[in-house]
Amino acid sequence: MSKTTTNKFSTEVRSRAVRMVLDHEGEHPSRWAAVCSIAAKIGCTPQTLNEWVKKAEVDSGARVGVPTDVAERLKALERENRELRQANEILRKASAYFAQAELDRRFKP
């Protein structure tokens, strides 16, 4: 799932739409029917709104999954880890280069 576009909807609109789905779910034959009805009103796809609802449930603990704040922290740590590995590789190569240069300098007649 790639996020190449910017978010069209503000956080307030998202949270309001999720609240509307959860509040009016009983007035529809299924959750999906509620999601479709509300998605049409706010101008997003039902799949998008359904993802927002699932994410809100995970964040509130009502659904099993990794909460948003934990997922963001994990992503940041993985990025930092990747950057540190790259830095270590650069330092390792530089160290080997300068060590070899020092050896070459010592043994030249």
Jmol script that loads the backbone (N, CA, C; Angstrom):
load data "model"
ATOM      1  N   MET A   1       0.848  -1.169   0.000  1.00  0.00           N
ATOM      2  CA  MET A   1       0.000   0.000   0.000  1.00  0.00           C
ATOM      3  C   MET A   1       0.897   1.237   0.000  1.00  0.00           C
ATOM      4  N   SER A   2       0.996   1.925  -1.100  1.00  0.00           N
ATOM      5  CA  SER A   2       1.870   3.072  -1.244  1.00  0.00           C
ATOM      6  C   SER A   2       1.083   4.364  -1.105  1.00  0.00           C
ATOM      7  N   LYS A   3       1.660   5.291  -0.346  1.00  0.00           N
ATOM      8  CA  LYS A   3       1.013   6.584  -0.167  1.00  0.00           C
ATOM      9  C   LYS A   3       1.776   7.615  -0.991  1.00  0.00           C
ATOM     10  N   THR A   4       1.414   7.728  -2.253  1.00  0.00           N
ATOM     11  CA  THR A   4       2.122   8.642  -3.126  1.00  0.00           C
ATOM     12  C   THR A   4       1.410   9.987  -3.238  1.00  0.00           C
ATOM     13  N   THR A   5       0.149  10.049  -2.837  1.00  0.00           N
ATOM     14  CA  THR A   5      -0.585  11.299  -2.912  1.00  0.00           C
ATOM     15  C   THR A   5      -0.721  11.900  -1.529  1.00  0.00           C
ATOM     16  N   THR A   6      -0.995  13.187  -1.503  1.00  0.00           N
ATOM     17  CA  THR A   6      -1.195  13.842  -0.222  1.00  0.00           C
ATOM     18  C   THR A   6      -2.597  13.535   0.286  1.00  0.00           C
ATOM     19  N   ASN A   7      -2.772  13.669   1.587  1.00  0.00           N
ATOM     20  CA  ASN A   7      -4.076  13.397   2.173  1.00  0.00           C
ATOM     21  C   ASN A   7      -5.051  14.514   1.816  1.00  0.00           C
ATOM     22  N   LYS A   8      -6.167  14.137   1.226  1.00  0.00           N
ATOM     23  CA  LYS A   8      -7.161  15.094   0.774  1.00  0.00           C
ATOM     24  C   LYS A   8      -8.028  15.577   1.931  1.00  0.00           C
ATOM     25  N   PHE A   9      -8.172  14.743   2.950  1.00  0.00           N
ATOM     26  CA  PHE A   9      -9.081  15.042   4.044  1.00  0.00           C
ATOM     27  C   PHE A   9      -8.311  15.370   5.321  1.00  0.00           C
ATOM     28  N   SER A  10      -8.778  16.378   6.025  1.00  0.00           N
ATOM     29  CA  SER A  10      -8.122  16.773   7.274  1.00  0.00           C
ATOM     30  C   SER A  10      -8.404  15.738   8.362  1.00  0.00           C
ATOM     31  N   THR A  11      -7.644  15.830   9.415  1.00  0.00           N
ATOM     32  CA  THR A  11      -7.822  14.912  10.547  1.00  0.00           C
ATOM     33  C   THR A  11      -9.212  15.062  11.148  1.00  0.00           C
ATOM     34  N   GLU A  12      -9.708  16.296  11.194  1.00  0.00           N
ATOM     35  CA  GLU A  12     -11.040  16.545  11.761  1.00  0.00           C
ATOM     36  C   GLU A  12     -12.130  15.870  10.931  1.00  0.00           C
ATOM     37  N   VAL A  13     -12.006  15.967   9.608  1.00  0.00           N
ATOM     38  CA  VAL A  13     -12.998  15.341   8.726  1.00  0.00           C
ATOM     39  C   VAL A  13     -12.949  13.829   8.884  1.00  0.00           C
ATOM     40  N   ARG A  14     -11.759  13.286   8.967  1.00  0.00           N
ATOM     41  CA  ARG A  14     -11.618  11.837   9.141  1.00  0.00           C
ATOM     42  C   ARG A  14     -12.259  11.367  10.440  1.00  0.00           C
ATOM     43  N   SER A  15     -11.921  12.044  11.528  1.00  0.00           N
ATOM     44  CA  SER A  15     -12.455  11.606  12.822  1.00  0.00           C
ATOM     45  C   SER A  15     -13.972  11.782  12.882  1.00  0.00           C
ATOM     46  N   ARG A  16     -14.479  12.844  12.267  1.00  0.00           N
ATOM     47  CA  ARG A  16     -15.935  13.050  12.244  1.00  0.00           C
ATOM     48  C   ARG A  16     -16.612  11.959  11.432  1.00  0.00           C
ATOM     49  N   ALA A  17     -16.036  11.594  10.296  1.00  0.00           N
ATOM     50  CA  ALA A  17     -16.609  10.543   9.455  1.00  0.00           C
ATOM     51  C   ALA A  17     -16.609   9.206  10.186  1.00  0.00           C
ATOM     52  N   VAL A  18     -15.519   8.921  10.901  1.00  0.00           N
ATOM     53  CA  VAL A  18     -15.445   7.666  11.668  1.00  0.00           C
ATOM     54  C   VAL A  18     -16.509   7.661  12.759  1.00  0.00           C
ATOM     55  N   ARG A  19     -16.649   8.798  13.447  1.00  0.00           N
ATOM     56  CA  ARG A  19     -17.677   8.901  14.494  1.00  0.00           C
ATOM     57  C   ARG A  19     -19.067   8.691  13.910  1.00  0.00           C
ATOM     58  N   MET A  20     -19.300   9.273  12.729  1.00  0.00           N
ATOM     59  CA  MET A  20     -20.608   9.111  12.089  1.00  0.00           C
ATOM     60  C   MET A  20     -20.885   7.650  11.771  1.00  0.00           C
ATOM     61  N   VAL A  21     -19.887   6.940  11.278  1.00  0.00           N
ATOM     62  CA  VAL A  21     -20.075   5.514  10.968  1.00  0.00           C
ATOM     63  C   VAL A  21     -20.411   4.744  12.234  1.00  0.00           C
ATOM     64  N   LEU A  22     -19.637   4.985  13.289  1.00  0.00           N
ATOM     65  CA  LEU A  22     -19.855   4.242  14.528  1.00  0.00           C
ATOM     66  C   LEU A  22     -21.189   4.611  15.182  1.00  0.00           C
ATOM     67  N   ASP A  23     -21.588   5.881  15.081  1.00  0.00           N
ATOM     68  CA  ASP A  23     -22.850   6.319  15.695  1.00  0.00           C
ATOM     69  C   ASP A  23     -24.071   5.837  14.919  1.00  0.00           C
ATOM     70  N   HIS A  24     -23.978   5.790  13.595  1.00  0.00           N
ATOM     71  CA  HIS A  24     -25.138   5.460  12.760  1.00  0.00           C
ATOM     72  C   HIS A  24     -25.106   4.036  12.207  1.00  0.00           C
ATOM     73  N   GLU A  25     -24.191   3.244  12.696  1.00  0.00           N
ATOM     74  CA  GLU A  25     -24.073   1.863  12.215  1.00  0.00           C
ATOM     75  C   GLU A  25     -25.358   1.074  12.455  1.00  0.00           C
ATOM     76  N   GLY A  26     -26.023   1.317  13.568  1.00  0.00           N
ATOM     77  CA  GLY A  26     -27.253   0.594  13.904  1.00  0.00           C
ATOM     78  C   GLY A  26     -28.429   0.940  13.018  1.00  0.00           C
ATOM     79  N   GLU A  27     -28.356   2.073  12.319  1.00  0.00           N
ATOM     80  CA  GLU A  27     -29.458   2.499  11.453  1.00  0.00           C
ATOM     81  C   GLU A  27     -29.384   1.858  10.067  1.00  0.00           C
ATOM     82  N   HIS A  28     -28.331   1.108   9.814  1.00  0.00           N
ATOM     83  CA  HIS A  28     -28.129   0.466   8.511  1.00  0.00           C
ATOM     84  C   HIS A  28     -28.077  -1.049   8.702  1.00  0.00           C
ATOM     85  N   PRO A  29     -28.347  -1.801   7.643  1.00  0.00           N
ATOM     86  CA  PRO A  29     -28.338  -3.270   7.772  1.00  0.00           C
ATOM     87  C   PRO A  29     -26.955  -3.847   8.098  1.00  0.00           C
ATOM     88  N   SER A  30     -25.907  -3.140   7.741  1.00  0.00           N
ATOM     89  CA  SER A  30     -24.555  -3.619   8.031  1.00  0.00           C
ATOM     90  C   SER A  30     -23.623  -2.423   8.180  1.00  0.00           C
ATOM     91  N   ARG A  31     -22.438  -2.692   8.666  1.00  0.00           N
ATOM     92  CA  ARG A  31     -21.450  -1.617   8.781  1.00  0.00           C
ATOM     93  C   ARG A  31     -21.082  -1.107   7.391  1.00  0.00           C
ATOM     94  N   TRP A  32     -20.947  -2.022   6.450  1.00  0.00           N
ATOM     95  CA  TRP A  32     -20.563  -1.617   5.100  1.00  0.00           C
ATOM     96  C   TRP A  32     -21.600  -0.677   4.502  1.00  0.00           C
ATOM     97  N   ALA A  33     -22.869  -0.927   4.765  1.00  0.00           N
ATOM     98  CA  ALA A  33     -23.922  -0.036   4.266  1.00  0.00           C
ATOM     99  C   ALA A  33     -23.773   1.351   4.886  1.00  0.00           C
ATOM    100  N   ALA A  34     -23.454   1.401   6.176  1.00  0.00           N
ATOM    101  CA  ALA A  34     -23.238   2.685   6.846  1.00  0.00           C
ATOM    102  C   ALA A  34     -22.026   3.390   6.248  1.00  0.00           C
ATOM    103  N   VAL A  35     -20.966   2.638   6.020  1.00  0.00           N
ATOM    104  CA  VAL A  35     -19.746   3.207   5.442  1.00  0.00           C
ATOM    105  C   VAL A  35     -20.031   3.771   4.054  1.00  0.00           C
ATOM    106  N   CYS A  36     -20.751   3.028   3.223  1.00  0.00           N
ATOM    107  CA  CYS A  36     -21.071   3.493   1.867  1.00  0.00           C
ATOM    108  C   CYS A  36     -21.903   4.766   1.909  1.00  0.00           C
ATOM    109  N   SER A  37     -22.886   4.810   2.797  1.00  0.00           N
ATOM    110  CA  SER A  37     -23.760   5.969   2.903  1.00  0.00           C
ATOM    111  C   SER A  37     -22.979   7.219   3.321  1.00  0.00           C
ATOM    112  N   ILE A  38     -22.145   7.093   4.323  1.00  0.00           N
ATOM    113  CA  ILE A  38     -21.402   8.240   4.841  1.00  0.00           C
ATOM    114  C   ILE A  38     -20.272   8.639   3.893  1.00  0.00           C
ATOM    115  N   ALA A  39     -19.631   7.671   3.252  1.00  0.00           N
ATOM    116  CA  ALA A  39     -18.569   7.976   2.300  1.00  0.00           C
ATOM    117  C   ALA A  39     -19.105   8.829   1.157  1.00  0.00           C
ATOM    118  N   ALA A  40     -20.316   8.522   0.694  1.00  0.00           N
ATOM    119  CA  ALA A  40     -20.919   9.313  -0.379  1.00  0.00           C
ATOM    120  C   ALA A  40     -21.162  10.749   0.072  1.00  0.00           C
ATOM    121  N   LYS A  41     -21.483  10.927   1.340  1.00  0.00           N
ATOM    122  CA  LYS A  41     -21.765  12.275   1.856  1.00  0.00           C
ATOM    123  C   LYS A  41     -20.508  13.121   2.003  1.00  0.00           C
ATOM    124  N   ILE A  42     -19.388  12.490   2.367  1.00  0.00           N
ATOM    125  CA  ILE A  42     -18.169  13.294   2.568  1.00  0.00           C
ATOM    126  C   ILE A  42     -17.276  13.325   1.332  1.00  0.00           C
ATOM    127  N   GLY A  43     -17.574  12.486   0.344  1.00  0.00           N
ATOM    128  CA  GLY A  43     -16.828  12.535  -0.912  1.00  0.00           C
ATOM    129  C   GLY A  43     -15.575  11.689  -0.956  1.00  0.00           C
ATOM    130  N   CYS A  44     -15.555  10.589  -0.232  1.00  0.00           N
ATOM    131  CA  CYS A  44     -14.428   9.664  -0.337  1.00  0.00           C
ATOM    132  C   CYS A  44     -14.954   8.295  -0.733  1.00  0.00           C
ATOM    133  N   THR A  45     -14.059   7.379  -1.026  1.00  0.00           N
ATOM    134  CA  THR A  45     -14.502   6.036  -1.389  1.00  0.00           C
ATOM    135  C   THR A  45     -14.865   5.262  -0.127  1.00  0.00           C
ATOM    136  N   PRO A  46     -15.780   4.325  -0.238  1.00  0.00           N
ATOM    137  CA  PRO A  46     -16.125   3.508   0.930  1.00  0.00           C
ATOM    138  C   PRO A  46     -14.930   2.729   1.482  1.00  0.00           C
ATOM    139  N   GLN A  47     -14.038   2.280   0.601  1.00  0.00           N
ATOM    140  CA  GLN A  47     -12.864   1.545   1.060  1.00  0.00           C
ATOM    141  C   GLN A  47     -11.987   2.424   1.946  1.00  0.00           C
ATOM    142  N   THR A  48     -11.822   3.683   1.562  1.00  0.00           N
ATOM    143  CA  THR A  48     -11.011   4.608   2.346  1.00  0.00           C
ATOM    144  C   THR A  48     -11.624   4.824   3.715  1.00  0.00           C
ATOM    145  N   LEU A  49     -12.914   5.101   3.744  1.00  0.00           N
ATOM    146  CA  LEU A  49     -13.587   5.326   5.026  1.00  0.00           C
ATOM    147  C   LEU A  49     -13.540   4.077   5.890  1.00  0.00           C
ATOM    148  N   ASN A  50     -13.695   2.923   5.281  1.00  0.00           N
ATOM    149  CA  ASN A  50     -13.628   1.678   6.040  1.00  0.00           C
ATOM    150  C   ASN A  50     -12.241   1.505   6.672  1.00  0.00           C
ATOM    151  N   GLU A  51     -11.193   1.859   5.939  1.00  0.00           N
ATOM    152  CA  GLU A  51      -9.835   1.801   6.500  1.00  0.00           C
ATOM    153  C   GLU A  51      -9.683   2.760   7.675  1.00  0.00           C
ATOM    154  N   TRP A  52     -10.266   3.955   7.563  1.00  0.00           N
ATOM    155  CA  TRP A  52     -10.208   4.922   8.667  1.00  0.00           C
ATOM    156  C   TRP A  52     -10.897   4.356   9.903  1.00  0.00           C
ATOM    157  N   VAL A  53     -12.035   3.703   9.704  1.00  0.00           N
ATOM    158  CA  VAL A  53     -12.784   3.135  10.832  1.00  0.00           C
ATOM    159  C   VAL A  53     -11.968   2.019  11.485  1.00  0.00           C
ATOM    160  N   LYS A  54     -11.401   1.140  10.677  1.00  0.00           N
ATOM    161  CA  LYS A  54     -10.590   0.053  11.228  1.00  0.00           C
ATOM    162  C   LYS A  54      -9.385   0.595  11.990  1.00  0.00           C
ATOM    163  N   LYS A  55      -8.741   1.618  11.443  1.00  0.00           N
ATOM    164  CA  LYS A  55      -7.583   2.221  12.091  1.00  0.00           C
ATOM    165  C   LYS A  55      -7.979   2.862  13.426  1.00  0.00           C
ATOM    166  N   ALA A  56      -9.123   3.529  13.443  1.00  0.00           N
ATOM    167  CA  ALA A  56      -9.608   4.139  14.684  1.00  0.00           C
ATOM    168  C   ALA A  56      -9.913   3.069  15.729  1.00  0.00           C
ATOM    169  N   GLU A  57     -10.451   1.943  15.309  1.00  0.00           N
ATOM    170  CA  GLU A  57     -10.737   0.853  16.241  1.00  0.00           C
ATOM    171  C   GLU A  57      -9.447   0.259  16.803  1.00  0.00           C
ATOM    172  N   VAL A  58      -8.438   0.117  15.978  1.00  0.00           N
ATOM    173  CA  VAL A  58      -7.145  -0.397  16.442  1.00  0.00           C
ATOM    174  C   VAL A  58      -6.542   0.577  17.449  1.00  0.00           C
ATOM    175  N   ASP A  59      -6.584   1.878  17.108  1.00  0.00           N
ATOM    176  CA  ASP A  59      -6.013   2.885  17.995  1.00  0.00           C
ATOM    177  C   ASP A  59      -6.731   2.954  19.336  1.00  0.00           C
ATOM    178  N   SER A  60      -8.025   2.684  19.345  1.00  0.00           N
ATOM    179  CA  SER A  60      -8.792   2.734  20.596  1.00  0.00           C
ATOM    180  C   SER A  60      -8.729   1.419  21.368  1.00  0.00           C
ATOM    181  N   GLY A  61      -8.182   0.381  20.750  1.00  0.00           N
ATOM    182  CA  GLY A  61      -8.077  -0.914  21.416  1.00  0.00           C
ATOM    183  C   GLY A  61      -9.264  -1.821  21.183  1.00  0.00           C
ATOM    184  N   ALA A  62     -10.221  -1.390  20.379  1.00  0.00           N
ATOM    185  CA  ALA A  62     -11.401  -2.198  20.102  1.00  0.00           C
ATOM    186  C   ALA A  62     -11.120  -3.303  19.085  1.00  0.00           C
ATOM    187  N   ARG A  63     -10.020  -3.193  18.374  1.00  0.00           N
ATOM    188  CA  ARG A  63      -9.659  -4.170  17.343  1.00  0.00           C
ATOM    189  C   ARG A  63      -8.184  -4.510  17.530  1.00  0.00           C
ATOM    190  N   VAL A  64      -7.842  -5.750  17.254  1.00  0.00           N
ATOM    191  CA  VAL A  64      -6.455  -6.186  17.380  1.00  0.00           C
ATOM    192  C   VAL A  64      -5.631  -5.594  16.235  1.00  0.00           C
ATOM    193  N   GLY A  65      -4.439  -5.121  16.563  1.00  0.00           N
ATOM    194  CA  GLY A  65      -3.553  -4.569  15.552  1.00  0.00           C
ATOM    195  C   GLY A  65      -2.529  -3.655  16.192  1.00  0.00           C
ATOM    196  N   VAL A  66      -1.673  -3.090  15.364  1.00  0.00           N
ATOM    197  CA  VAL A  66      -0.631  -2.186  15.839  1.00  0.00           C
ATOM    198  C   VAL A  66      -1.177  -0.761  15.782  1.00  0.00           C
ATOM    199  N   PRO A  67      -1.245  -0.079  16.926  1.00  0.00           N
ATOM    200  CA  PRO A  67      -1.742   1.303  16.932  1.00  0.00           C
ATOM    201  C   PRO A  67      -0.863   2.220  16.086  1.00  0.00           C
ATOM    202  N   THR A  68      -1.446   3.306  15.632  1.00  0.00           N
ATOM    203  CA  THR A  68      -0.769   4.237  14.728  1.00  0.00           C
ATOM    204  C   THR A  68       0.517   4.780  15.326  1.00  0.00           C
ATOM    205  N   ASP A  69       0.480   5.179  16.599  1.00  0.00           N
ATOM    206  CA  ASP A  69       1.683   5.767  17.203  1.00  0.00           C
ATOM    207  C   ASP A  69       2.820   4.759  17.283  1.00  0.00           C
ATOM    208  N   VAL A  70       2.498   3.515  17.565  1.00  0.00           N
ATOM    209  CA  VAL A  70       3.522   2.463  17.620  1.00  0.00           C
ATOM    210  C   VAL A  70       4.064   2.194  16.215  1.00  0.00           C
ATOM    211  N   ALA A  71       3.190   2.162  15.222  1.00  0.00           N
ATOM    212  CA  ALA A  71       3.623   1.924  13.838  1.00  0.00           C
ATOM    213  C   ALA A  71       4.527   3.054  13.350  1.00  0.00           C
ATOM    214  N   GLU A  72       4.180   4.290  13.699  1.00  0.00           N
ATOM    215  CA  GLU A  72       5.013   5.426  13.294  1.00  0.00           C
ATOM    216  C   GLU A  72       6.377   5.374  13.976  1.00  0.00           C
ATOM    217  N   ARG A  73       6.391   5.023  15.253  1.00  0.00           N
ATOM    218  CA  ARG A  73       7.655   4.925  15.987  1.00  0.00           C
ATOM    219  C   ARG A  73       8.528   3.814  15.398  1.00  0.00           C
ATOM    220  N   LEU A  74       7.918   2.681  15.082  1.00  0.00           N
ATOM    221  CA  LEU A  74       8.648   1.572  14.479  1.00  0.00           C
ATOM    222  C   LEU A  74       9.227   1.974  13.125  1.00  0.00           C
ATOM    223  N   LYS A  75       8.454   2.684  12.328  1.00  0.00           N
ATOM    224  CA  LYS A  75       8.927   3.131  11.021  1.00  0.00           C
ATOM    225  C   LYS A  75      10.108   4.087  11.177  1.00  0.00           C
ATOM    226  N   ALA A  76      10.027   4.993  12.164  1.00  0.00           N
ATOM    227  CA  ALA A  76      11.129   5.930  12.404  1.00  0.00           C
ATOM    228  C   ALA A  76      12.384   5.190  12.853  1.00  0.00           C
ATOM    229  N   LEU A  77      12.222   4.193  13.722  1.00  0.00           N
ATOM    230  CA  LEU A  77      13.373   3.422  14.200  1.00  0.00           C
ATOM    231  C   LEU A  77      13.996   2.608  13.074  1.00  0.00           C
ATOM    232  N   GLU A  78      13.161   2.047  12.198  1.00  0.00           N
ATOM    233  CA  GLU A  78      13.694   1.295  11.062  1.00  0.00           C
ATOM    234  C   GLU A  78      14.467   2.209  10.124  1.00  0.00           C
ATOM    235  N   ARG A  79      13.956   3.422   9.909  1.00  0.00           N
ATOM    236  CA  ARG A  79      14.657   4.392   9.061  1.00  0.00           C
ATOM    237  C   ARG A  79      15.999   4.762   9.685  1.00  0.00           C
ATOM    238  N   GLU A  80      15.992   5.027  10.999  1.00  0.00           N
ATOM    239  CA  GLU A  80      17.233   5.367  11.696  1.00  0.00           C
ATOM    240  C   GLU A  80      18.232   4.218  11.628  1.00  0.00           C
ATOM    241  N   ASN A  81      17.742   3.004  11.819  1.00  0.00           N
ATOM    242  CA  ASN A  81      18.595   1.819  11.752  1.00  0.00           C
ATOM    243  C   ASN A  81      19.234   1.686  10.368  1.00  0.00           C
ATOM    244  N   ARG A  82      18.438   1.905   9.316  1.00  0.00           N
ATOM    245  CA  ARG A  82      18.942   1.833   7.943  1.00  0.00           C
ATOM    246  C   ARG A  82      20.031   2.892   7.711  1.00  0.00           C
ATOM    247  N   GLU A  83      19.789   4.103   8.200  1.00  0.00           N
ATOM    248  CA  GLU A  83      20.776   5.177   8.034  1.00  0.00           C
ATOM    249  C   GLU A  83      22.068   4.868   8.787  1.00  0.00           C
ATOM    250  N   LEU A  84      21.942   4.300   9.990  1.00  0.00           N
ATOM    251  CA  LEU A  84      23.126   3.953  10.764  1.00  0.00           C
ATOM    252  C   LEU A  84      23.919   2.828  10.100  1.00  0.00           C
ATOM    253  N   ARG A  85      23.223   1.856   9.521  1.00  0.00           N
ATOM    254  CA  ARG A  85      23.911   0.787   8.800  1.00  0.00           C
ATOM    255  C   ARG A  85      24.680   1.348   7.609  1.00  0.00           C
ATOM    256  N   GLN A  86      24.069   2.299   6.897  1.00  0.00           N
ATOM    257  CA  GLN A  86      24.753   2.916   5.757  1.00  0.00           C
ATOM    258  C   GLN A  86      25.981   3.692   6.226  1.00  0.00           C
ATOM    259  N   ALA A  87      25.853   4.415   7.326  1.00  0.00           N
ATOM    260  CA  ALA A  87      26.981   5.177   7.864  1.00  0.00           C
ATOM    261  C   ALA A  87      28.101   4.235   8.291  1.00  0.00           C
ATOM    262  N   ASN A  88      27.742   3.134   8.946  1.00  0.00           N
ATOM    263  CA  ASN A  88      28.748   2.148   9.356  1.00  0.00           C
ATOM    264  C   ASN A  88      29.469   1.556   8.152  1.00  0.00           C
ATOM    265  N   GLU A  89      28.730   1.281   7.091  1.00  0.00           N
ATOM    266  CA  GLU A  89      29.344   0.719   5.885  1.00  0.00           C
ATOM    267  C   GLU A  89      30.319   1.721   5.274  1.00  0.00           C
ATOM    268  N   ILE A  90      29.942   2.984   5.241  1.00  0.00           N
ATOM    269  CA  ILE A  90      30.836   4.022   4.718  1.00  0.00           C
ATOM    270  C   ILE A  90      32.098   4.109   5.568  1.00  0.00           C
ATOM    271  N   LEU A  91      31.938   4.093   6.891  1.00  0.00           N
ATOM    272  CA  LEU A  91      33.091   4.172   7.793  1.00  0.00           C
ATOM    273  C   LEU A  91      33.986   2.939   7.658  1.00  0.00           C
ATOM    274  N   ARG A  92      33.375   1.770   7.493  1.00  0.00           N
ATOM    275  CA  ARG A  92      34.149   0.544   7.324  1.00  0.00           C
ATOM    276  C   ARG A  92      34.988   0.613   6.049  1.00  0.00           C
ATOM    277  N   LYS A  93      34.390   1.081   4.962  1.00  0.00           N
ATOM    278  CA  LYS A  93      35.125   1.190   3.691  1.00  0.00           C
ATOM    279  C   LYS A  93      36.221   2.244   3.785  1.00  0.00           C
ATOM    280  N   ALA A  94      35.924   3.357   4.431  1.00  0.00           N
ATOM    281  CA  ALA A  94      36.936   4.410   4.582  1.00  0.00           C
ATOM    282  C   ALA A  94      38.091   3.924   5.437  1.00  0.00           C
ATOM    283  N   SER A  95      37.786   3.200   6.490  1.00  0.00           N
ATOM    284  CA  SER A  95      38.817   2.665   7.370  1.00  0.00           C
ATOM    285  C   SER A  95      39.720   1.694   6.616  1.00  0.00           C
ATOM    286  N   ALA A  96      39.120   0.816   5.827  1.00  0.00           N
ATOM    287  CA  ALA A  96      39.904  -0.139   5.047  1.00  0.00           C
ATOM    288  C   ALA A  96      40.766   0.589   4.016  1.00  0.00           C
ATOM    289  N   TYR A  97      40.223   1.609   3.399  1.00  0.00           N
ATOM    290  CA  TYR A  97      40.967   2.380   2.404  1.00  0.00           C
ATOM    291  C   TYR A  97      42.186   3.048   3.035  1.00  0.00           C
ATOM    292  N   PHE A  98      41.982   3.722   4.177  1.00  0.00           N
ATOM    293  CA  PHE A  98      43.093   4.428   4.821  1.00  0.00           C
ATOM    294  C   PHE A  98      44.098   3.460   5.447  1.00  0.00           C
ATOM    295  N   ALA A  99      43.630   2.313   5.921  1.00  0.00           N
ATOM    296  CA  ALA A  99      44.558   1.309   6.454  1.00  0.00           C
ATOM    297  C   ALA A  99      45.448   0.783   5.331  1.00  0.00           C
ATOM    298  N   GLN A 100      44.861   0.526   4.181  1.00  0.00           N
ATOM    299  CA  GLN A 100      45.640   0.054   3.032  1.00  0.00           C
ATOM    300  C   GLN A 100      46.619   1.129   2.575  1.00  0.00           C
ATOM    301  N   ALA A 101      46.188   2.371   2.570  1.00  0.00           N
ATOM    302  CA  ALA A 101      47.069   3.473   2.174  1.00  0.00           C
ATOM    303  C   ALA A 101      48.245   3.587   3.139  1.00  0.00           C
ATOM    304  N   GLU A 102      48.000   3.371   4.429  1.00  0.00           N
ATOM    305  CA  GLU A 102      49.070   3.425   5.434  1.00  0.00           C
ATOM    306  C   GLU A 102      50.056   2.279   5.216  1.00  0.00           C
ATOM    307  N   LEU A 103      49.552   1.091   4.917  1.00  0.00           N
ATOM    308  CA  LEU A 103      50.431  -0.048   4.655  1.00  0.00           C
ATOM    309  C   LEU A 103      51.275   0.199   3.412  1.00  0.00           C
ATOM    310  N   ASP A 104      50.679   0.722   2.363  1.00  0.00           N
ATOM    311  CA  ASP A 104      51.407   1.009   1.135  1.00  0.00           C
ATOM    312  C   ASP A 104      52.503   2.041   1.394  1.00  0.00           C
ATOM    313  N   ARG A 105      52.223   3.017   2.231  1.00  0.00           N
ATOM    314  CA  ARG A 105      53.183   4.074   2.512  1.00  0.00           C
ATOM    315  C   ARG A 105      54.370   3.528   3.317  1.00  0.00           C
ATOM    316  N   ARG A 106      54.132   2.606   4.235  1.00  0.00           N
ATOM    317  CA  ARG A 106      55.202   2.047   5.074  1.00  0.00           C
ATOM    318  C   ARG A 106      56.172   1.166   4.304  1.00  0.00           C
ATOM    319  N   PHE A 107      55.652   0.411   3.349  1.00  0.00           N
ATOM    320  CA  PHE A 107      56.487  -0.579   2.667  1.00  0.00           C
ATOM    321  C   PHE A 107      57.086  -0.099   1.353  1.00  0.00           C
ATOM    322  N   LYS A 108      56.893   1.158   1.013  1.00  0.00           N
ATOM    323  CA  LYS A 108      57.511   1.653  -0.221  1.00  0.00           C
ATOM    324  C   LYS A 108      58.971   1.974   0.062  1.00  0.00           C
ATOM    325  N   PRO A 109      59.854   1.572  -0.839  1.00  0.00           N
ATOM    326  CA  PRO A 109      61.307   1.786  -0.620  1.00  0.00           C
ATOM    327  C   PRO A 109      61.742   3.203  -0.821  1.00  0.00           C
TER     328      PRO A 109
END
end "model"
wireframe off; spacefill off
backbone 0.3
color backbone group
